[in-house]
Amino acid sequence: MTKTSTILGLKISYINAVADMCEAAGGDVSQIVEILGIDPRIGSGGMRPGIGYGGGCLPKDVRAFTASARQLGADQAAALLRAAEKINESRTDVALDLITRALGDRPIKGARVTVWGAAFKPGTNDVRESPALALAHALQQAGATVTVHDSQAVATAMIRNPEFDYTDDLPASLDDADLTVLATEWAEYRQANPQALANRPANPLLVDCRTTLDPEPWRAAGWTVHQLGRPGK
């Protein structure tokens, strides 16, 4: 299981590194994922750019495999695995950079920010090592007022991070928000009606840190959408 988790961690960190290259070059990482997915030896599973992996197993398994490589004297293997960990650890800062650019002249300090997602992945209420909550914490540390929405993980998130405001009401989570950040790729967010939600926030600005939305319907409804590794509008 540790080896399987490590391969997944490597794939996630690899595509996040590619997304960073696309950010720098003005490319579109979704096109690269599509091309990679054609090759049956690679596949596109686990290749969605985002704010990294979390949970109670995958980070622990990658750390354990890295430690085993060091103990065995397999220095190159250990360096490769540690590089994947470093990429994963950097994702909060990468997301903050994107959010800062999306806000333009408006600072994060004093902004009302809605974070969509608390669980480390969809389909669970598990918030252990959740990248979504790590990003919410970083936004609060930068001076934002943070409201977190999640359809399943509010109760568990409140125990670990009581400092945020929480709601399980999706439309209400947007009320008066200056910025919305999608941090866990719940289907509820992909299936949301952007037109019906457009008048709820103070500013219909959405930063999709999981690269999970089709941005065009949102832009057609008046939202400004930014995604990791993709050109923003």
N, C-alpha and C positions, 0 to 999 in steps of 0.2 A: 504493500500500500504506500509505503514511503517513497518507493521509486516511481510509482504512478503519479503521486502528488508532485514530486520533483519535476517530472516531465511537464506537467500542467503549469507549474510555476515558471519554468523556463519559457514555455510558449507565451504565457501572459506577459512576462517581462520583455521577451523579444518583440512582440507586437507593440508594446508600449514604447520601446526604444525606437522602433520604426515610426511610430506616431510623432515622437519628438523630432525626428528628422524631417517628417512631412511639415510639421509646424515651422521649422526653420527654413525649409525650401519652398513653402507655399503649395505643397502637394496635398493629395487626398488619400489618406490611409485606407479608406474603404475600398478603393480600387486595388490596392496592393493585397488586401485580405481576399478580395474576390479572385485575384490571379493565383494566390497561394492555395486557395481552396480547390482549384481545379486539379492540382497534383494530388493523387490519392495517397502518396507517401507522406503528405503533410496534412492536408485537410484544414478546414477553417474553424474547427471546434476549439474553443478557448482562445480565439484570436481576435476578440473584440477589444479595442483599446479602451482604457479606462483609468481608474484611480487605484488599481492594484488588487491583489488578492488578500483575503483575510480569513476569519473563522478560527475554530479551535484546532484544526488539523493541518491544513496546507502550510501555513507559515512554520509551524512546529516541525513538520516533516522535512521541509526544505532545510531548516536550520540543522536538524539532526543529520541529514545526509551530507551537508557541508562539513559538519564536525567529524563525521566518519571518514570523509575524504582526507581531511587534515591528519587525523590519527594514523591513517594508513600511509601517509607520505605522498599521496596522490595530489601534488601541489597544483597541477594544471586543472584537474577536476575541481578542486576546492576553489580555485580562482574563478572558474566559470560559474560555479554555483553562487559564490559570494557576489559576483557581478549581478546575477539575477536578483539577489536579495537587495542589493543597493538600488537597483532600478525600482523595485517595488517600494522601498522605503522613501524614494524621492517623489512618489506620485502626488502626495499632498501639496508639496511645493510647486509641482508642475501645474496642478489644478488651480492653485492660488494665483499663479502667473496668468493663466488664461482668464480667470475671473477679474483680475486687475485690469487686463486689457479690455475685457468686455465692458467694464464700468466706465472706461475712458477717463474723463476728468473727475468723476465722482470717486472719492476714496471709500475703501471698505469701512473705515471707521464711521460709525453713525448710520450705516446702511441697514435696512431691514431685509434680512435674507431668509428665504424659505429653502430648506434642504429637503428634497424628496428622497427619502430612504434613510433607514437606520440599521436594518439588518445587513450583514456582510454580503449576502447574496439574496436573490428573490426566492420565495418559497419556504422561508424559515423565519423564526423570531430570534435567531441567534445573533447576538451583537458582539461576540468576542472578536477582538482585533478588527473591528469593522472599519473599513476605509471611509465609509460615509460619516461615521461619528468622529473619526480623526479629522476629516475635513471640516465638519461642523465646529469642532473644538478650535481648529486653526482660525476659522472665520471669526469666532467669538474673541479669541486672543487678539485678533487684528482690530477689534472694536465694533464688530457687527452685532446686531440683535438677531438671534437665530431662533427660528421656529422649525422644528423637525416634523415631517409627516412620514408615517409608515402605516400600511394597512394591517400588519401583524405584529410588529416589534416594538410598539410604543411602550408597553408595560415593562418589557425587559430593558429597553434603553433607558427608561426613567430611573431604574435602579442603579445602573452604571453611570449615567450622566444626567443627574437631576438638575443641572444648571441651565438646560435648554427649555424652551417652551415646546410643547408637543401637541399634536392633533392627529386623529385618524380620519378627519374630514378633508378630502382632497380639495374641493373648491375653497373651503374656508381657510385652508393653509396659505392660500395666495393673497388673502386680503391685505392690501396696503404694502405688499412686498416691493422692494426696489430691485430685487434680483431673485430668481429662482434657480436652484442648482439641483440637477438630477444626479443623485449619487448612488442609488441602487436601482438596477434595471428591472423593476417590477413591470409586469405586463399592463398594470393599471395606468402607468404613465404613457406607454405606447398607445393604449386604446383611448386615452383622454381626448375630449373634443376641444381643440385649441380655440375655436371660435367662441364656444360657450364660456371659456375660462379667461378670455382676453381682457375683459373689463374688471376682473377681480384685483390684480396687482396695481400698485401705483405706476409701475413701469413693466411692460410685458417683455422682459429681458430674461432669456433662458440659457443657462450654460449646461449643456449635456455632457457630464463628465464620464458617462458610460458609452457614449457614441451609439445609443440604442434607438433614438428617434429618427423617423423620416422627417427631416427639417422642413421640407417644402410646404406641407399643410399648415405648419405653425407660422411660417413666414407669410403665407397667404392670408392668415388670420390676423396679421399685424404684429407678430412676435419677432424680436431679434434673437437669432439662435446662434450660439457658438458651440462647437464640438471639438474635442481633442483630436488633433491630427487632420482636421478638415477646415477648409476655408470658411470663415465666419461671415454672416450678413446680418 
